[in-house]
Amino acid sequence: MNGTSASLGEIEALKAAHTAPKVDILICPPATLLNRLSVAAAGSAIATGGEDCHAAENGAHTGDISAEMLVDAGASHVIVGHSERRADHHESDADVRAKAGAALRAGLTAVICLGESLDQREGGETLDVIGSQLAGSLPDGLTGANAVIAYEPIWAIGTGKIPTIEQIEEVHDFIRAELVKRFDAEGDKMRVLYGGSVKPSNAAEIFAVGNVDGALVGGASLKADDFSPIIAALEAAKG
C-alpha cells in the first residue's frame, strides 16, 4: 500500500536505466496505478502485475479484483499468498491455491509466496511449514512459464533482518527439490525468488546462491535509485 500518481516517474527512471536488461523486471503496483503504469511501461522490457486477485472471475465481491480485471488493466502477473495477505486477511493455503488457479485461468503468471514466522523458524519448523505451504498453495498445472515461487521469511520483511546465506540456500534447495518431485521437469524450470529485506548492499551475496533465481523486492523497489542496483546485481549474477 505505497504509491500515488507522483510515483509513476520512477518507471521512467527504470526504463532509462535498463533499456536492454538481461533479466526480467516486474513491477506490481497498487491497483489504482496498474493501468497507468502498464501504459507507461509499454514498449519497454518492464512487465507489470497485480498485488492480489480474487479467485472468482466476477460477482458480488465488492472491493475485490479478479484476475481477468488485472489482465484488462495491462497485467501479465499477479502476486498471491503474500505473507501480509495471509496475516491481515487470514488467507489459507486453500485460498492461495484458488487464487493461483484464477491466475492460470486468466492467463497470468502466478507469483506464489511462501514463508515462515519467527516462532516457526526458532522452533525448527521452517522446512515443515514450507513443505505444507507448497503442498497446499500450489494448484496442479503449474509450469516454468506460468508460475514463480517466492520464499519470503515473514520475520525478515521490512525488519532489516535477513536469514544467513546458509539458511536461504537450505530453503531454496528444499523448494526446488519439492517442485521437481511434484512437477517433474517443469519444477526445475520454475523460478524461485527470495524476498525479505533485499537491498543493494546484500543483493549480490543473495543472488550468488544456486537456487535463488531472483528477488521479490519490497521497500527497495519504491525508488528507482534503490531498485536499479538490485536489478544490476541480478544481471551480474545470472545474466
Backbone as CSV, one residue per row, in Angstrom:
resi,resn,N_x,N_y,N_z,CA_x,CA_y,CA_z,C_x,C_y,C_z
1,MET,0.845,-1.184,0.000,0.000,0.000,0.000,0.884,1.239,0.000
2,ASN,1.636,1.353,-1.080,2.518,2.502,-1.279,2.352,3.006,-2.706
3,GLY,2.378,4.319,-2.861,2.415,4.895,-4.192,1.155,5.620,-4.601
4,THR,1.369,6.801,-5.196,0.305,7.594,-5.811,0.792,7.998,-7.193
5,SER,0.047,8.846,-7.857,0.423,9.273,-9.205,1.849,9.820,-9.257
6,ALA,2.275,10.452,-8.179,3.615,11.035,-8.157,4.702,9.980,-8.297
7,SER,4.373,8.727,-7.963,5.363,7.654,-8.033,5.620,7.155,-9.452
8,LEU,4.751,7.517,-10.389,4.871,6.986,-11.742,6.162,7.420,-12.434
9,GLY,6.753,8.510,-11.969,8.015,8.955,-12.551,9.137,7.954,-12.375
10,GLU,9.020,7.095,-11.360,10.061,6.105,-11.107,10.177,5.111,-12.265
11,ILE,9.074,4.846,-12.952,9.119,3.901,-14.069,9.945,4.463,-15.216
12,GLU,9.889,5.773,-15.391,10.683,6.397,-16.452,12.167,6.264,-16.154
13,ALA,12.526,6.422,-14.887,13.927,6.273,-14.499,14.400,4.845,-14.712
14,LEU,13.551,3.870,-14.400,13.906,2.463,-14.608,14.063,2.142,-16.089
15,LYS,13.146,2.650,-16.893,13.215,2.427,-18.339,14.518,2.981,-18.915
16,ALA,14.907,4.139,-18.455,16.132,4.764,-18.954,17.370,3.996,-18.518
17,ALA,17.328,3.417,-17.319,18.493,2.717,-16.782,18.629,1.298,-17.319
18,HIS,17.525,0.724,-17.802,17.537,-0.687,-18.224,16.843,-0.829,-19.579
19,THR,17.497,-0.349,-20.594,16.909,-0.388,-21.934,16.945,-1.774,-22.553
20,ALA,17.924,-2.583,-22.175,18.024,-3.951,-22.697,18.482,-4.879,-21.579
21,PRO,17.639,-5.081,-20.564,18.046,-5.887,-19.401,18.255,-7.353,-19.766
22,LYS,19.160,-7.986,-19.028,19.442,-9.417,-19.223,18.564,-10.296,-18.334
23,VAL,17.746,-9.669,-17.528,16.840,-10.391,-16.626,15.449,-9.792,-16.766
24,ASP,14.454,-10.499,-16.241,13.082,-9.995,-16.274,12.855,-9.014,-15.129
25,ILE,12.155,-7.932,-15.440,11.820,-6.914,-14.442,10.299,-6.825,-14.364
26,LEU,9.773,-6.962,-13.166,8.331,-6.922,-12.944,8.016,-5.922,-11.845
27,ILE,7.050,-5.046,-12.112,6.573,-4.103,-11.105,5.115,-4.435,-10.796
28,CYS,4.805,-4.606,-9.520,3.425,-4.877,-9.096,2.954,-3.718,-8.218
29,PRO,2.332,-2.714,-8.814,1.908,-1.530,-8.060,0.532,-1.728,-7.440
30,PRO,0.073,-0.794,-6.633,-1.309,-0.838,-6.164,-2.267,-0.834,-7.358
31,ALA,-3.451,-1.374,-7.168,-4.417,-1.479,-8.260,-4.747,-0.114,-8.867
32,THR,-4.693,0.931,-8.051,-5.023,2.270,-8.544,-4.041,2.769,-9.591
33,LEU,-2.835,2.196,-9.603,-1.799,2.647,-10.537,-1.524,1.647,-11.651
34,LEU,-2.122,0.463,-11.595,-1.732,-0.604,-12.508,-1.901,-0.234,-13.970
35,ASN,-3.057,0.295,-14.348,-3.268,0.604,-15.754,-2.337,1.710,-16.230
36,ARG,-2.182,2.757,-15.422,-1.312,3.857,-15.827,0.143,3.417,-15.907
37,LEU,0.550,2.557,-14.996,1.921,2.063,-15.040,2.124,1.141,-16.240
38,SER,1.121,0.340,-16.557,1.216,-0.545,-17.718,1.355,0.263,-19.010
39,VAL,0.611,1.343,-19.096,0.718,2.220,-20.268,2.103,2.855,-20.320
40,ALA,2.596,3.305,-19.175,3.914,3.943,-19.126,5.030,2.970,-19.475
41,ALA,4.844,1.692,-19.126,5.880,0.684,-19.369,5.790,0.077,-20.764
42,ALA,4.726,0.366,-21.488,4.524,-0.225,-22.814,5.718,0.061,-23.721
43,GLY,6.167,-0.974,-24.433,7.296,-0.809,-25.336,8.638,-0.987,-24.667
44,SER,8.648,-1.156,-23.339,9.890,-1.376,-22.601,9.985,-2.846,-22.217
45,ALA,11.058,-3.187,-21.516,11.242,-4.569,-21.060,10.633,-4.798,-19.683
46,ILE,9.884,-3.829,-19.178,9.330,-3.916,-17.831,7.902,-4.439,-17.887
47,ALA,7.643,-5.541,-17.184,6.302,-6.107,-17.094,5.600,-5.569,-15.853
48,THR,4.273,-5.677,-15.849,3.504,-5.196,-14.707,2.564,-6.287,-14.202
49,GLY,2.242,-6.212,-12.924,1.374,-7.223,-12.328,0.555,-6.660,-11.195
50,GLY,-0.409,-7.454,-10.742,-1.239,-7.071,-9.614,-0.655,-7.590,-8.307
51,GLU,-1.088,-6.994,-7.201,-0.606,-7.402,-5.882,-1.460,-8.511,-5.276
52,ASP,-2.623,-8.780,-5.891,-3.526,-9.809,-5.386,-4.667,-9.945,-6.380
53,CYS,-5.424,-11.031,-6.281,-6.649,-11.165,-7.068,-7.635,-12.022,-6.300
54,HIS,-8.896,-11.945,-6.677,-9.931,-12.805,-6.116,-9.951,-14.094,-6.918
55,ALA,-10.436,-15.157,-6.306,-10.482,-16.441,-7.010,-11.580,-16.491,-8.068
56,ALA,-12.644,-15.718,-7.881,-13.759,-15.746,-8.823,-13.488,-14.828,-10.014
57,GLU,-14.157,-15.150,-11.130,-13.991,-14.333,-12.335,-14.757,-13.022,-12.214
58,ASN,-15.886,-13.043,-11.542,-16.696,-11.842,-11.321,-17.700,-12.163,-10.223
59,GLY,-18.548,-11.186,-9.870,-19.574,-11.460,-8.877,-19.648,-10.416,-7.789
60,ALA,-20.434,-10.735,-6.770,-20.697,-9.795,-5.682,-19.577,-9.859,-4.648
61,HIS,-18.460,-9.241,-4.983,-17.290,-9.238,-4.095,-16.727,-7.814,-4.047
62,THR,-17.521,-6.914,-3.504,-17.182,-5.502,-3.509,-15.784,-5.252,-2.948
63,GLY,-15.003,-4.496,-3.692,-13.654,-4.151,-3.265,-12.584,-5.087,-3.759
64,ASP,-12.984,-6.258,-4.271,-12.016,-7.222,-4.786,-11.790,-7.022,-6.283
65,ILE,-10.735,-7.637,-6.783,-10.355,-7.516,-8.186,-10.084,-8.912,-8.721
66,SER,-10.673,-9.247,-9.847,-10.458,-10.566,-10.429,-9.187,-10.590,-11.269
67,ALA,-8.713,-11.790,-11.544,-7.541,-11.941,-12.404,-7.819,-11.389,-13.793
68,GLU,-9.052,-11.573,-14.264,-9.421,-11.054,-15.581,-9.380,-9.527,-15.616
69,MET,-9.750,-8.892,-14.510,-9.670,-7.432,-14.428,-8.218,-6.957,-14.487
70,LEU,-7.325,-7.728,-13.852,-5.904,-7.377,-13.901,-5.385,-7.449,-15.328
71,VAL,-5.775,-8.495,-16.048,-5.376,-8.614,-17.457,-5.871,-7.406,-18.245
72,ASP,-7.130,-7.021,-18.010,-7.728,-5.881,-18.705,-6.977,-4.585,-18.413
73,ALA,-6.383,-4.502,-17.211,-5.640,-3.304,-16.825,-4.200,-3.314,-17.334
74,GLY,-3.783,-4.425,-17.961,-2.443,-4.481,-18.534,-1.478,-5.405,-17.841
75,ALA,-1.945,-6.157,-16.842,-1.052,-7.031,-16.076,-0.713,-8.309,-16.841
76,SER,0.478,-8.818,-16.564,0.877,-10.136,-17.064,1.129,-11.107,-15.914
77,HIS,1.206,-10.593,-14.688,1.499,-11.378,-13.496,0.570,-10.969,-12.355
78,VAL,0.520,-11.797,-11.321,-0.148,-11.409,-10.083,0.530,-12.122,-8.917
79,ILE,0.711,-11.402,-7.818,1.238,-11.975,-6.586,0.077,-12.568,-5.795
80,VAL,0.231,-13.801,-5.336,-0.788,-14.410,-4.472,-0.099,-15.030,-3.256
81,GLY,-0.801,-14.995,-2.128,-0.274,-15.620,-0.919,0.803,-14.844,-0.206
82,HIS,0.936,-13.542,-0.500,1.929,-12.762,0.236,1.634,-12.855,1.732
83,SER,2.679,-12.861,2.516,2.513,-13.069,3.957,1.588,-12.031,4.584
84,GLU,1.589,-10.822,4.043,0.720,-9.788,4.601,-0.747,-10.078,4.294
85,ARG,-1.021,-10.680,3.128,-2.376,-11.117,2.818,-2.775,-12.298,3.711
86,ARG,-1.849,-13.225,3.896,-2.139,-14.382,4.756,-2.420,-13.925,6.189
87,ALA,-1.654,-12.943,6.671,-1.812,-12.484,8.056,-2.984,-11.516,8.215
88,ASP,-3.020,-10.467,7.400,-4.034,-9.428,7.563,-5.430,-9.895,7.175
89,HIS,-5.511,-10.800,6.187,-6.814,-11.224,5.685,-7.083,-12.713,5.937
90,HIS,-6.208,-13.320,6.744,-6.397,-14.708,7.174,-6.546,-15.671,5.993
91,GLU,-5.752,-15.451,4.951,-5.814,-16.323,3.780,-5.141,-17.659,4.083
92,SER,-5.831,-18.722,3.792,-5.308,-20.068,3.994,-4.564,-20.531,2.748
93,ASP,-3.885,-21.664,2.871,-3.243,-22.255,1.690,-4.282,-22.541,0.614
94,ALA,-5.474,-22.979,1.015,-6.534,-23.260,0.045,-6.963,-21.989,-0.683
95,ASP,-7.021,-20.873,0.034,-7.357,-19.597,-0.602,-6.299,-19.226,-1.636
96,VAL,-5.049,-19.386,-1.247,-3.948,-19.034,-2.143,-3.959,-19.936,-3.378
97,ARG,-4.222,-21.207,-3.157,-4.303,-22.158,-4.265,-5.401,-21.748,-5.252
98,ALA,-6.557,-21.335,-4.723,-7.656,-20.908,-5.585,-7.291,-19.651,-6.370
99,LYS,-6.595,-18.730,-5.731,-6.186,-17.510,-6.428,-5.151,-17.812,-7.512
100,ALA,-4.226,-18.710,-7.206,-3.243,-19.101,-8.215,-3.939,-19.773,-9.397
101,GLY,-4.956,-20.574,-9.105,-5.737,-21.184,-10.171,-6.450,-20.148,-11.011
102,ALA,-6.945,-19.090,-10.366,-7.591,-17.998,-11.096,-6.603,-17.295,-12.019
103,ALA,-5.375,-17.134,-11.542,-4.340,-16.515,-12.376,-4.114,-17.344,-13.637
104,LEU,-4.019,-18.664,-13.485,-3.837,-19.534,-14.640,-5.033,-19.433,-15.582
105,ARG,-6.228,-19.392,-15.012,-7.453,-19.277,-15.817,-7.430,-18.035,-16.702
106,ALA,-6.904,-16.942,-16.157,-6.901,-15.666,-16.875,-5.671,-15.489,-17.761
107,GLY,-4.734,-16.436,-17.689,-3.527,-16.319,-18.494,-2.421,-15.504,-17.859
108,LEU,-2.515,-15.283,-16.552,-1.480,-14.569,-15.818,-0.433,-15.543,-15.278
109,THR,0.765,-15.045,-15.075,1.777,-15.800,-14.341,1.567,-15.550,-12.855
110,ALA,1.450,-16.617,-12.084,1.218,-16.502,-10.640,2.545,-16.470,-9.894
111,VAL,2.738,-15.448,-9.074,3.896,-15.362,-8.180,3.393,-15.792,-6.807
112,ILE,3.702,-17.031,-6.429,3.109,-17.647,-5.237,4.089,-17.556,-4.071
113,CYS,3.656,-16.912,-2.990,4.553,-16.626,-1.867,4.412,-17.643,-0.734
114,LEU,5.542,-17.937,-0.117,5.630,-18.872,0.999,6.567,-18.284,2.048
115,GLY,6.404,-18.690,3.298,7.349,-18.215,4.300,6.925,-18.539,5.712
116,GLU,7.919,-18.612,6.595,7.660,-18.987,7.985,7.770,-17.765,8.906
117,SER,7.127,-17.868,10.059,7.216,-16.822,11.073,8.496,-16.992,11.885
118,LEU,8.794,-16.009,12.731,9.978,-16.103,13.585,9.836,-17.261,14.579
119,ASP,8.653,-17.434,15.140,8.440,-18.541,16.073,8.667,-19.885,15.388
120,GLN,8.200,-20.008,14.165,8.387,-21.255,13.420,9.857,-21.478,13.083
121,ARG,10.549,-20.415,12.731,11.995,-20.524,12.455,12.737,-20.949,13.710
122,GLU,12.467,-20.285,14.817,13.190,-20.597,16.054,12.793,-21.962,16.611
123,GLY,11.622,-22.449,16.220,11.176,-23.756,16.677,11.636,-24.896,15.786
124,GLY,12.449,-24.570,14.784,12.959,-25.595,13.887,11.919,-26.165,12.936
125,GLU,10.863,-25.394,12.670,9.748,-25.887,11.854,9.782,-25.385,10.410
126,THR,10.819,-24.653,10.029,10.811,-23.963,8.743,10.492,-24.872,7.564
127,LEU,11.212,-25.961,7.409,11.008,-26.822,6.239,9.640,-27.515,6.282
128,ASP,9.162,-27.831,7.474,7.820,-28.413,7.584,6.764,-27.410,7.126
129,VAL,6.931,-26.162,7.542,5.983,-25.109,7.159,6.022,-24.871,5.653
130,ILE,7.216,-24.750,5.110,7.364,-24.501,3.675,6.810,-25.682,2.875
131,GLY,7.086,-26.891,3.328,6.569,-28.076,2.650,5.052,-28.103,2.640
132,SER,4.450,-27.748,3.773,2.997,-27.722,3.874,2.402,-26.648,2.973
133,GLN,3.043,-25.483,2.939,2.547,-24.405,2.089,2.689,-24.757,0.605
134,LEU,3.780,-25.407,0.241,3.945,-25.836,-1.146,2.847,-26.814,-1.544
135,ALA,2.567,-27.766,-0.673,1.550,-28.773,-0.975,0.156,-28.161,-1.047
136,GLY,-0.117,-27.189,-0.175,-1.463,-26.643,-0.090,-1.751,-25.444,-0.963
137,SER,-0.708,-24.693,-1.355,-0.912,-23.425,-2.063,-0.757,-23.526,-3.573
138,LEU,-0.139,-24.606,-4.052,0.149,-24.716,-5.481,-0.884,-25.598,-6.175
139,PRO,-1.603,-25.063,-7.165,-2.552,-25.890,-7.907,-1.825,-26.789,-8.895
140,ASP,-2.538,-27.758,-9.426,-1.976,-28.571,-10.497,-1.838,-27.713,-11.754
141,GLY,-1.005,-28.171,-12.672,-0.878,-27.485,-13.948,0.138,-26.367,-13.984
142,LEU,0.926,-26.210,-12.916,1.949,-25.169,-12.922,3.125,-25.584,-13.795
143,THR,3.708,-24.591,-14.450,4.875,-24.813,-15.300,5.889,-23.705,-15.054
144,GLY,7.026,-23.832,-15.689,8.026,-22.782,-15.587,7.581,-21.491,-16.235
145,ALA,6.575,-21.571,-17.107,6.097,-20.384,-17.816,4.971,-19.663,-17.087
146,ASN,4.216,-20.374,-16.241,3.054,-19.721,-15.621,3.140,-19.584,-14.108
147,ALA,4.277,-19.962,-13.528,4.392,-19.868,-12.073,5.794,-19.481,-11.635
148,VAL,5.833,-18.662,-10.606,7.070,-18.271,-9.930,6.826,-18.479,-8.442
149,ILE,7.795,-19.038,-7.732,7.672,-19.244,-6.292,8.556,-18.220,-5.581
150,ALA,8.005,-17.594,-4.568,8.766,-16.598,-3.810,8.834,-17.011,-2.343
151,TYR,10.058,-17.237,-1.855,10.253,-17.540,-0.440,10.505,-16.236,0.293
152,GLU,9.631,-15.923,1.226,9.775,-14.686,1.999,9.610,-14.996,3.479
153,PRO,10.718,-15.200,4.191,10.608,-15.397,5.635,9.913,-14.188,6.259
154,ILE,8.794,-14.431,6.903,7.960,-13.326,7.392,8.742,-12.404,8.325
155,TRP,9.609,-12.985,9.111,10.343,-12.207,10.110,11.411,-11.311,9.491
156,ALA,11.662,-11.460,8.199,12.679,-10.639,7.531,12.076,-9.516,6.695
157,ILE,10.752,-9.469,6.585,10.107,-8.483,5.708,10.041,-7.136,6.403
158,GLY,10.748,-6.162,5.849,10.710,-4.807,6.365,11.379,-4.612,7.700
159,THR,12.088,-5.622,8.180,12.704,-5.523,9.507,14.191,-5.220,9.450
160,GLY,14.777,-5.419,8.273,16.229,-5.283,8.162,16.947,-6.554,8.531
161,LYS,16.221,-7.501,9.138,16.810,-8.805,9.459,16.831,-9.657,8.194
162,ILE,17.772,-10.552,8.117,17.842,-11.417,6.948,18.414,-12.766,7.368
163,PRO,17.906,-13.859,6.822,18.495,-15.159,7.144,19.943,-15.204,6.691
164,THR,20.691,-16.115,7.245,22.050,-16.316,6.752,21.983,-16.905,5.343
165,ILE,23.079,-16.792,4.625,23.140,-17.358,3.282,22.883,-18.862,3.334
166,GLU,23.380,-19.508,4.359,23.173,-20.947,4.512,21.693,-21.269,4.719
167,GLN,20.992,-20.437,5.472,19.563,-20.655,5.696,18.763,-20.450,4.414
168,ILE,19.116,-19.411,3.660,18.450,-19.168,2.375,18.684,-20.335,1.435
169,GLU,19.928,-20.791,1.379,20.276,-21.896,0.488,19.512,-23.164,0.872
170,GLU,19.410,-23.448,2.158,18.706,-24.644,2.612,17.252,-24.630,2.153
171,VAL,16.579,-23.497,2.343,15.166,-23.423,1.989,14.975,-23.468,0.478
172,HIS,15.799,-22.742,-0.261,15.652,-22.726,-1.719,15.962,-24.094,-2.324
173,ASP,16.943,-24.777,-1.798,17.231,-26.137,-2.282,16.054,-27.073,-1.979
174,PHE,15.462,-26.905,-0.804,14.308,-27.718,-0.426,13.125,-27.440,-1.352
175,ILE,12.856,-26.154,-1.614,11.754,-25.800,-2.514,11.975,-26.397,-3.894
176,ARG,13.196,-26.277,-4.401,13.489,-26.830,-5.735,13.238,-28.337,-5.762
177,ALA,13.687,-29.037,-4.751,13.508,-30.490,-4.706,12.027,-30.852,-4.664
178,GLU,11.238,-30.104,-3.897,9.808,-30.380,-3.806,9.100,-30.073,-5.126
179,LEU,9.513,-29.019,-5.800,8.908,-28.673,-7.094,9.191,-29.760,-8.129
180,VAL,10.422,-30.230,-8.165,10.790,-31.277,-9.126,10.046,-32.571,-8.808
181,LYS,9.908,-32.858,-7.509,9.206,-34.078,-7.094,7.760,-34.063,-7.592
182,ARG,7.135,-32.910,-7.545,5.717,-32.829,-7.919,5.496,-32.532,-9.400
183,PHE,6.321,-31.631,-9.964,6.060,-31.171,-11.330,7.091,-31.666,-12.344
184,ASP,7.967,-32.550,-11.925,8.985,-33.143,-12.812,9.846,-32.051,-13.442
185,ALA,10.061,-32.106,-14.731,10.972,-31.168,-15.399,10.512,-29.722,-15.256
186,GLU,9.188,-29.503,-15.222,8.687,-28.129,-15.081,9.070,-27.539,-13.726
187,GLY,9.169,-28.387,-12.720,9.574,-27.906,-11.407,10.983,-27.360,-11.396
188,ASP,11.814,-27.867,-12.305,13.188,-27.375,-12.408,13.250,-26.064,-13.169
189,LYS,12.180,-25.764,-13.919,12.151,-24.535,-14.724,11.535,-23.362,-13.971
190,MET,10.782,-23.642,-12.916,10.138,-22.559,-12.173,11.176,-21.715,-11.445
191,ARG,11.044,-20.429,-11.580,11.960,-19.554,-10.856,11.577,-19.469,-9.377
192,VAL,12.572,-19.503,-8.532,12.369,-19.384,-7.088,13.046,-18.097,-6.629
193,LEU,12.257,-17.167,-6.152,12.752,-15.866,-5.732,12.927,-15.815,-4.216
194,TYR,13.859,-14.979,-3.766,13.989,-14.707,-2.341,13.419,-13.320,-2.062
195,GLY,12.633,-13.200,-1.010,12.106,-11.902,-0.604,12.267,-11.708,0.894
196,GLY,12.680,-10.537,1.294,12.851,-10.250,2.720,14.038,-9.351,2.965
197,SER,13.810,-8.038,2.965,14.876,-7.051,3.204,16.004,-7.151,2.178
198,VAL,15.630,-7.410,0.913,16.623,-7.368,-0.164,16.917,-5.911,-0.480
199,LYS,18.193,-5.559,-0.565,18.600,-4.177,-0.844,19.905,-4.193,-1.615
200,PRO,20.319,-3.057,-2.159,21.545,-3.032,-2.959,22.762,-3.599,-2.239
201,SER,22.847,-3.426,-0.935,24.039,-3.842,-0.194,24.154,-5.348,-0.007
202,ASN,23.029,-6.086,-0.109,23.111,-7.540,0.104,22.664,-8.361,-1.105
203,ALA,22.237,-7.699,-2.169,21.671,-8.410,-3.314,22.671,-9.365,-3.961
204,ALA,23.879,-8.923,-4.180,24.864,-9.761,-4.884,25.132,-11.058,-4.121
205,GLU,25.237,-10.962,-2.806,25.506,-12.155,-1.994,24.326,-13.130,-2.063
206,ILE,23.116,-12.598,-2.034,21.926,-13.449,-2.103,21.823,-14.111,-3.476
207,PHE,22.080,-13.348,-4.535,21.954,-13.888,-5.889,23.033,-14.908,-6.232
208,ALA,24.071,-14.969,-5.423,25.128,-15.957,-5.660,24.702,-17.359,-5.232
209,VAL,23.598,-17.466,-4.481,23.097,-18.766,-4.046,22.490,-19.492,-5.242
210,GLY,22.824,-20.764,-5.394,22.471,-21.507,-6.596,21.011,-21.499,-6.987
211,ASN,20.107,-21.790,-6.075,18.685,-21.881,-6.415,17.913,-20.597,-6.137
212,VAL,18.614,-19.487,-6.011,17.963,-18.181,-5.942,17.988,-17.592,-7.352
213,ASP,16.810,-17.500,-7.955,16.719,-17.060,-9.345,16.371,-15.591,-9.494
214,GLY,16.149,-14.921,-8.380,15.778,-13.511,-8.427,15.278,-13.087,-7.069
215,ALA,14.611,-11.942,-7.033,14.163,-11.402,-5.753,12.757,-10.851,-5.848
216,LEU,12.004,-11.002,-4.765,10.738,-10.305,-4.582,11.076,-9.116,-3.680
217,VAL,11.174,-7.955,-4.269,11.705,-6.778,-3.573,10.562,-5.928,-3.036
218,GLY,10.652,-5.552,-1.784,9.623,-4.732,-1.165,9.985,-3.262,-1.170
219,GLY,10.372,-2.746,-0.001,10.625,-1.314,0.143,11.671,-0.765,-0.802
220,ALA,12.666,-1.571,-1.133,13.734,-1.096,-2.008,13.290,-0.961,-3.463
221,SER,12.059,-1.372,-3.778,11.562,-1.223,-5.148,10.820,0.094,-5.351
222,LEU,10.616,0.858,-4.287,9.805,2.067,-4.393,10.528,3.201,-5.103
223,LYS,11.850,3.168,-5.089,12.645,4.201,-5.742,13.575,3.549,-6.766
224,ALA,13.623,4.106,-7.949,14.481,3.551,-9.000,15.940,3.519,-8.567
225,ASP,16.367,4.510,-7.805,17.769,4.566,-7.361,18.124,3.387,-6.459
226,ASP,17.141,2.831,-5.755,17.378,1.661,-4.910,17.164,0.357,-5.678
227,PHE,16.144,0.325,-6.523,15.787,-0.889,-7.235,16.768,-1.208,-8.365
228,SER,17.242,-0.178,-9.038,18.124,-0.381,-10.190,19.403,-1.134,-9.846
229,PRO,20.086,-0.836,-8.737,21.283,-1.612,-8.390,20.994,-3.081,-8.098
230,ILE,19.788,-3.375,-7.595,19.407,-4.774,-7.353,19.249,-5.498,-8.675
231,ILE,18.624,-4.836,-9.640,18.496,-5.406,-10.986,19.882,-5.667,-11.576
232,ALA,20.776,-4.696,-11.434,22.129,-4.834,-11.961,22.868,-5.997,-11.294
233,ALA,22.645,-6.174,-9.992,23.293,-7.276,-9.276,22.802,-8.623,-9.805
234,LEU,21.518,-8.714,-10.108,20.970,-9.959,-10.660,21.517,-10.199,-12.070
235,GLU,21.637,-9.153,-12.848,22.209,-9.295,-14.178,23.637,-9.822,-14.096
236,ALA,24.396,-9.311,-13.146,25.789,-9.741,-12.996,25.872,-11.204,-12.560
237,ALA,24.915,-11.631,-11.742,24.936,-12.989,-11.210,24.355,-14.016,-12.174
238,LYS,23.295,-13.648,-12.870,22.533,-14.615,-13.660,22.468,-14.293,-15.148
239,GLY,22.750,-13.058,-15.515,22.528,-12.638,-16.892,23.519,-13.231,-17.870
